[in-house]
Every structure is written in structure tokens, then in C-alpha cells.
Amino acid sequence: MKTETLRVAIAALAAFLIGSAVLAAQSPPVATEAEAPKKARQESPDKNRGRPGAGATAKADQRTASLRAIMKWLEIGKGDAVADIGAGGGRDTWVFAEVVGPQGTVYPEEIAKDKVESLKKEAERRELSQLKPILGRPDDPCLPTGSVDLAYMHYVYHHLSKPREMLRGIWRGLKPGGYLVVVDRHRGTLRDWVPRKQRATKHYWLAETTVVREAREEGFAFVRFAEDCWPAEDQFVLVFQRPKGPNEPGQDPDPFAALHLEQLQESLLPAGKHYQRPVFIALGEVRKLIGPLTRNAVDPGVEVVLEEWATQKDERPPLPPEVSFPSVLTEEGDPKLSPEPVDVVFFLDTYHLLFHGETLLAKLKERLTTDGRVYVLDRQADANLTRREASHRRRISSKTVQQEMKAAGFFLQDELPPPAADRFLLVFGKQPGTSVTAQ
């Protein structure tokens, strides 16, 4: 009998140890102090918080650990100031309060008076003198100017009906060199093409590409992804920084170098050459060349607008005054071009944005004539970046471009002189295969 009891006990212990090992293996890693780099001083699931369900304690513990890991990486600690924008019931606020301590400050912000009053009462009950709840507005968190080291939004950004105004308010509330952390979903490109006004009261998920573009255009520098600190499926965690230089928001913290447009025009349109039907995928000052490049074209061509760039279905970059031609917005990379052949494609400061490049390149190849050409002008990256990082840092390695184009069925025909110090200019031809011939 004793032998049987001992056998059962050993079996139970073994099952417990195996189960613990499985759980440990399934738990996503959280960055440790040894893994967390020093503060980058030179660098530029739902909103119902406090409503636990099954596994709420474990999730809360993991979220707390994630917050601590991010703050450790950013070197936010005792005596610092944090703004919890859209704080809800304060689920994250209490973590911030513990990290910064009584000598620090936490600004839990909400746009409803009753929530602000509730936060005040809870702060008093917990005897947290470092908490200073703020009544904000949909277009401004109303933070004291230059007051915080970190502004944080969890599942808030996709609700913003006036995101640019809110970003400017956050920019002004941050100290120079302060950080903005946005936790939201989905990774990749926009899927719910919903007007911003409708987002205020319902969960229409946004996209990381939208957040990055809007933050940059309002003056924030992209620093890094931080999903290693916050492991969760399909969530993105983006870290931005208010630069130490500009005194006003709305200035691109990492602008492209100015182009030598005359030199570039000669490269894109050799003397005596004219195009039949061009396709333009272009952003920035290079759009000034669309007119000269289409002046003698048989067909004015078409503009492909990348979903990686657009934030609304009808959003289009402005055309030069003398230019008028149709534009199409990609759908998961498909530009849905008409059957007519095209003889040239221009990726002008846009190739780095591609999340759906494989589909887009395949569709373009289908329409490109046998002797057609693809020009890729972009900003050079020093290393082979991941697709996400290339998109958000707005630069890509020319080697990466060559590898992707080769995989898509193109060959490098020429490498032209760069029209700016930070750019490269490549010309690709179409590998033999299925082609579209001019009618």
C-alpha cells in the first residue's frame, strides 16, 4: 500500500513539473535589465480596464511586468513624470505611480469629468500624492507644457477623432527628449477604412503605419518597436521621441535630403525618350517631376497610392498644378490596374513603405511590357532592415531592393548616380516570361 501511494505521489509530482515547464515555455519573454539598452538620448485587450475575466490576474501581472520593462528600457524611474492618456479606471496609473515614487508625478488623463473625479478619489484612498488627474479634451490632453518624461496610450489611439491635434498637445506636454509610447493594434497596414469621427465611440482598429506617419508628420522621431517588452499577438508597441531641437511640433524630425531634380529628371527621362503609359508611386518633392515625365506621354498614365501611406480611402497626395490623371489605392498590395500595358514604373521615395510588396510587384509585372523598366529611387539604409523597420525609418538597403526585385522576376539593369547624398537609384528590367504587349 505504501509503495502504491509513493508511486501515485511521484506521478503527480512529475505531471506538475511537466505542466510548469510547458507554461513557462508558452509565456512570452519580457526584456530583462541585462537585455535593455541604455536610454536612446541621441535618438530621435480592450478599453474596459479594471473588469477582470478568466485569467485576469495572470494577464494583469504580465501587463505590469511589460510596463516595467518598457520604463526600464527608457530609464523612467524615481522622480520622473508620466502621463497616462486615456487612463480609464487607472489600471496602469497605479503601476506608474509606484515606479516614479512619491517624488515623481503621474498625470492620469481622461475626457470625462466623472472618470477624473473617480481617479482623484482613488488616489486619495491609496494616499498617492504623486497623482494629479487631468481633465483633457478629444484634441488635447491639456498637460502642463514641457512637464512629462513619458506619455503613454494603451488602446486609445484608434479612438482619436483628431489625432494630429492630440499629437501636438502631447508634443508640447513632453520635455525635449521625452518619449511617447503607443500600444494598439493592428500591425501592418490599415484594414478598417472608417472616417476618424466614427472612431471616437467604437472599436475600429487602426494600423501601425497610420500611427507612425501621423506621429512623424507632427514632429515625433520613431525610436523602436517594443513588442519584446510587451508580448501579445497582433498588438504593436511603438516608441517615439520628441526631439531636443525643434521648438514647435509639426516639423519632420528626420527629413530626406534635398534632391538634384534636374539631374534626376535626366536619369528618369533620357534625352529623346518619351513614355507610352507610365505608373507613378511617388511621394515628397520628387512629385514635381511628374509633369515633365508625362509631358510627351501617349497616355498620361496612372498613379498608384499605397495603402501603407493613406489614412483614408480618398486621401491622395497633391498633384502638380499642370497634371491630371487617375489614381488607384492598393488593396493588400493589389493596385487593380486596367488591362492596358505600361512601359515604365516609378517608385520614387516609396519603395521602403511596402508591406504588400510581393503582391504589388507581381501585379505590376503582369502589366509591364517586355522592354519596360522599373525605376527605384529611395533612401539608403546602412543595414538590411526588417520590412517594418524599413517602413517606419523610411529607408531601405539597396541590396534588399535588389533581392526582392529579383525574387519578383526582375533583373538589375543599371545603377545610376544618386541624385542626393542619402539616396540610391536603381533601374530594373523584366525577366523573360509572361508579358503584356502594346495594343
GIFENKA-V462624 format. One record per backbone hydrogen bond with DSSP energy under -1.0 kcal/mol. CO is the residue of the C=O (numbers start at 1). NH is the residue of the N-H. Records with the same first field share a line. If there is no record, write none. Layout:
CO: NH ; NH
//
This chain:
1: 5
2: 6
3: 7
4: 8
5: 9
6: 10
7: 11
8: 12
9: 13
10: 14
11: 15
12: 16
13: 17
14: 18
15: 19
16: 20
17: 21
18: 22
19: 23
20: 24
21: 25
22: 26
23: 27
32: 36
39: 41
47: 49
48: 51
53: 56
55: 59
56: 60
57: 61
58: 62
59: 63
60: 64
61: 65
62: 66
63: 67
64: 68
65: 69
66: 70
67: 71
68: 72
69: 73
70: 74
71: 76
77: 80
80: 105
81: 149 ; 150
82: 107
83: 152
84: 109
87: 90
90: 94
92: 96
93: 97
94: 98
95: 99
96: 100
97: 101
100: 79
101: 104
105: 82
106: 132
107: 84
108: 134
109: 86 ; 87
110: 136
112: 116
113: 117
114: 118
115: 119
116: 120
117: 121
118: 122
119: 123
120: 124
121: 125
122: 126
123: 128
128: 131
130: 106
134: 110
137: 140
140: 137
144: 147
148: 175
149: 179
150: 83
151: 181
152: 85
153: 183
156: 159
157: 160
162: 166
163: 167
164: 168
165: 169
166: 170
167: 171
168: 172
169: 173
170: 174
172: 146
173: 147 ; 148
175: 178
178: 242
179: 151
180: 240
181: 153
182: 238
183: 155
184: 236
185: 206
186: 208
188: 209
192: 194
195: 198
196: 199
202: 204
207: 211
208: 212
209: 213
210: 214
211: 215
212: 216
213: 217
214: 218
215: 220
216: 219
218: 250
221: 241
224: 239
226: 229
236: 184
237: 226
238: 182
239: 223 ; 224
240: 180
241: 221
242: 177
259: 261
260: 264
261: 265
262: 266
263: 267
264: 268
265: 269
270: 273
275: 298
276: 299
277: 343
278: 302
279: 346
280: 304
281: 348
284: 287
285: 288
286: 289
287: 290
289: 293
290: 294
294: 297
302: 280
303: 328
305: 330
306: 309 ; 310
312: 315
320: 323
326: 303
328: 305
331: 334
334: 331
342: 369
343: 373
344: 279
345: 375
346: 281
347: 377
348: 283
350: 353
351: 354
356: 360
357: 361
358: 362
359: 363
360: 364
361: 365
362: 366
363: 367
364: 368
367: 342
368: 436
369: 372
373: 345
374: 428
375: 347
376: 426
377: 349
378: 424
379: 396
383: 385
386: 390
387: 391
388: 392
389: 393
390: 395
397: 401
398: 402
399: 403
400: 404
401: 405
402: 406
403: 407
404: 408
405: 410
406: 409
409: 431
411: 429
414: 427
419: 260
420: 423
422: 380
424: 378
425: 416
426: 376
427: 413 ; 414
428: 374
429: 411
//
